Amino acid sequence: MNLTGLQVQEYNKKGYLFFPSLLDVDEINKLKSALPDIYNRKGPEIIREKHDISATRLAFGVHVYSEIFRRLSLHPKILDPVRQLLNENVYLHQSRLNPKQGFGSGASWDWHQDFPPFHKIDGMLKPKCIMASIFIDDCTPVTSPLLVLPGSHKEGLLTSSLHKDAEGKGYELHHITNDILENLANKYGIDPLIGPSGSVAFVHCNVLHGSANNVSPWSRSIIYMNYNAVSNACTEATRPWYQNNRDFSPLKSLESDCIKSL
């Protein structure tokens, strides 16, 4: 998949590109078939919701232990646009699956940038990192869609406070203060990323984003693949493998049927 010049310009202006139904139904159904085994894992890479330990909040490192998600990370419709936008070879710094389960089990994510923990904890020098967000489920106005501030990546690294997971499993999130959010929301506005399963958003790691509780009856699963430029490889190894991948080998795209052929 090759982006046009206008699409690259749009990304540079807004900090994200959105492609509805980029992956087809057969590909999404195969990805969905792998979810139960992932959610049933017992390792530290699986983070549970604080208020409902039966619900998975995050599954880190899915590209390592799930073959179909490994192939997804190398799908040409995902990997090729990332390399084009960063204009160099990339590796997968981190993958994380957020189920956002329904009936209030899927809790909110405070407003944040992805780059601060990558930079301050993992030693990622520059924000040459893109979050490919692949919709496993339909993302609708009622299922707590991902909200982004278009253009906010131009503000650089914002002041934020560190939050660690209460279970002590080491997940760090840098919260943005209400004053900063209000000022930037008034400046840039807020876009909801809404679309059917198979839709994909390519989001700059400094774009401010967040989401509300999912109080609908339906899940809203998104897999986030954070690709980093090889020249920008992280220099610290504080966090474990499932949060800070230490293999910086340049990724190569698979064939376009890599998921359907599994």
HELIX and SHEET records of a PDB file:
HELIX    1   1 GLY A    5  LYS A   14  1                                  10    
HELIX    2   2 VAL A   25  SER A   33  1                                   9    
HELIX    3   3 LEU A   35  TYR A   39  1                                   5    
HELIX    4   4 VAL A   62  TYR A   65  1                                   4    
HELIX    5   5 GLU A   67  SER A   73  1                                   7    
HELIX    6   6 PRO A   76  LEU A   86  1                                  11    
HELIX    7   7 PHE A  115  LYS A  120  1                                   6    
HELIX    8   8 SER A  152  GLU A  155  5                                   4    
HELIX    9   9 ASN A  178  TYR A  188  1                                  11    
HELIX   10  10 VAL A  230  ASN A  232  5                                   3    
SHEET    1   A 7 TYR A  16  PHE A  19  0                                        
SHEET    2   A 7 VAL A 200  HIS A 204 -1                                        
SHEET    3   A 7 CYS A 129  PHE A 135 -1                                        
SHEET    4   A 7 ILE A 222  ALA A 229 -1                                        
SHEET    5   A 7 VAL A  90  ASN A  98 -1                                        
SHEET    6   A 7 ASP A  52  PHE A  60 -1                                        
SHEET    7   A 7 ILE A  46  GLU A  49 -1                                        
SHEET    1   B 4 TRP A 109  HIS A 112  0                                        
SHEET    2   B 4 HIS A 209  SER A 211 -1                                        
SHEET    3   B 4 LEU A 146  VAL A 148 -1                                        
SHEET    4   B 4 ASP A 191  LEU A 193 -1                                        
SHEET    1   C 2 SER A 160  LYS A 164  0                                        
SHEET    2   C 2 GLU A 172  ILE A 176 -1                                        
END                                                                             
